[in-house]
């Protein structure tokens, strides 16, 4: 704007705070949301300053991270998260759903358990961590069912094929291992790609590891 001979103060002096955000293409709600999301970072930094609590700093900083890297504030995926961080994340979600918020009433324990299990099936939260939290919260049957289920609607056979893909076997080798034809193994692989949203064997292997389908 100085190039046009008009200063910032001249342009904005007639605008209120909201208009200024809109004038410069800034979404105020998005800024406020980002400020809220920084509480994980701030908590981590506060604890890091106290020698007695420093070992807990990383744990606090990761309590909003998600297994599929959709969390915040660093967007770390399951491979970069410890077991304690994943359990704390599941606890935080369950507790948050059962508490009242300004925009909604608290959910029942059963509703929170069902929602938490859904997040685990989608791969957002670690399945074993969620199963442990559900069991600790009194939903033992739901926890057992979750551990026995498979993500993204994979069938038992597809899970077996995926495990072998993750170990680097070709379709021909998978066929021999499972006593099916290579063509059938290829069809299973295609269904796995479609259900999990991946396009390569390497991505399928990573999916299997992050969902703890292989050791």
Order of alpha helices (4+ residues) and beta strands (2+ residues): alpha-alpha-alpha-alpha-alpha-alpha-alpha-alpha-alpha-alpha-alpha-alpha-alpha
